[in-house]
Amino acid sequence: MNDVSADPIVMTIATPDPLILKTFQNYAEVFETLKPSAVLPYYHYPAILISEQKPVKITNAIVGWVVFKIAMLLLKWRGYHHSKTESLNVIQLREDLAIVTGTVIRYKRDGGELERFDLNYTLRNGKHGWKIVVGALLTIAKETA
């Protein structure tokens, strides 16, 4: 018989490395330029991006450039201007692994809201610092009156 506790124990580091949050904030700021080559250094390859449409495996910087070029062009066509992040939280699971969660609100040029979503990014620390290995985005439905 398998004797597994109903209450899992998650071991985390009490005080996360401040570079985790700084790296993510830098990534979010660079993303606003809508230049694919600017975001690529923030990824460890292979990486996986998961949206409600489908997961995308980014095997290298060339594939990453193509994926981000398409995504960023679509954002431009939809009138994207800037983003705001809220409620960012860092959970450092071990010395080389962390999760960043939060909410992103994207705005149009006219100041109206384009979309909002929750994010869950897994970062890995290696010889080149903290890099994104998995990014999952979950759209938050707009409330109707």
RATACOR-V599141 format. One record per residue. N is the residue number from 1. RES is the residue in three letters. NEAR is the number of other ideal C-beta (glycine too) atoms within 10 Angstrom. Layout:
BEGIN
[[N | RES | NEAR] [N | RES | NEAR]]
END
This chain:
BEGIN
[[1 | MET | 3] [2 | ASN | 3] [3 | ASP | 4] [4 | VAL | 6] [5 | SER | 6] [6 | ALA | 4] [7 | ASP | 4] [8 | PRO | 6] [9 | ILE | 5] [10 | VAL | 6] [11 | MET | 6] [12 | THR | 13] [13 | ILE | 14] [14 | ALA | 5] [15 | THR | 8] [16 | PRO | 17] [17 | ASP | 17] [18 | PRO | 9] [19 | LEU | 14] [20 | ILE | 21] [21 | LEU | 18] [22 | LYS | 12] [23 | THR | 21] [24 | PHE | 22] [25 | GLN | 13] [26 | ASN | 14] [27 | TYR | 21] [28 | ALA | 20] [29 | GLU | 13] [30 | VAL | 16] [31 | PHE | 20] [32 | GLU | 15] [33 | THR | 11] [34 | LEU | 17] [35 | LYS | 14] [36 | PRO | 19] [37 | SER | 13] [38 | ALA | 16] [39 | VAL | 21] [40 | LEU | 19] [41 | PRO | 14] [42 | TYR | 22] [43 | TYR | 20] [44 | HIS | 18] [45 | TYR | 15] [46 | PRO | 12] [47 | ALA | 23] [48 | ILE | 14] [49 | LEU | 20] [50 | ILE | 14] [51 | SER | 14] [52 | GLU | 9] [53 | GLN | 8] [54 | LYS | 7] [55 | PRO | 10] [56 | VAL | 16] [57 | LYS | 11] [58 | ILE | 23] [59 | THR | 10] [60 | ASN | 12] [61 | ALA | 14] [62 | ILE | 11] [63 | VAL | 15] [64 | GLY | 23] [65 | TRP | 16] [66 | VAL | 12] [67 | VAL | 17] [68 | PHE | 21] [69 | LYS | 14] [70 | ILE | 12] [71 | ALA | 17] [72 | MET | 18] [73 | LEU | 12] [74 | LEU | 10] [75 | LEU | 18] [76 | LYS | 11] [77 | TRP | 8] [78 | ARG | 11] [79 | GLY | 13] [80 | TYR | 18] [81 | HIS | 16] [82 | HIS | 14] [83 | SER | 17] [84 | LYS | 12] [85 | THR | 15] [86 | GLU | 10] [87 | SER | 8] [88 | LEU | 15] [89 | ASN | 10] [90 | VAL | 20] [91 | ILE | 15] [92 | GLN | 19] [93 | LEU | 14] [94 | ARG | 10] [95 | GLU | 9] [96 | ASP | 12] [97 | LEU | 16] [98 | ALA | 25] [99 | ILE | 18] [100 | VAL | 26] [101 | THR | 14] [102 | GLY | 18] [103 | THR | 15] [104 | VAL | 18] [105 | ILE | 15] [106 | ARG | 18] [107 | TYR | 17] [108 | LYS | 14] [109 | ARG | 10] [110 | ASP | 7] [111 | GLY | 8] [112 | GLY | 9] [113 | GLU | 11] [114 | LEU | 16] [115 | GLU | 17] [116 | ARG | 17] [117 | PHE | 16] [118 | ASP | 15] [119 | LEU | 17] [120 | ASN | 14] [121 | TYR | 23] [122 | THR | 18] [123 | LEU | 29] [124 | ARG | 15] [125 | ASN | 19] [126 | GLY | 11] [127 | LYS | 4] [128 | HIS | 8] [129 | GLY | 15] [130 | TRP | 24] [131 | LYS | 17] [132 | ILE | 21] [133 | VAL | 18] [134 | VAL | 16] [135 | GLY | 21] [136 | ALA | 18] [137 | LEU | 16] [138 | LEU | 12] [139 | THR | 12] [140 | ILE | 12] [141 | ALA | 6] [142 | LYS | 8] [143 | GLU | 5] [144 | THR | 4] [145 | ALA | 2]]
END
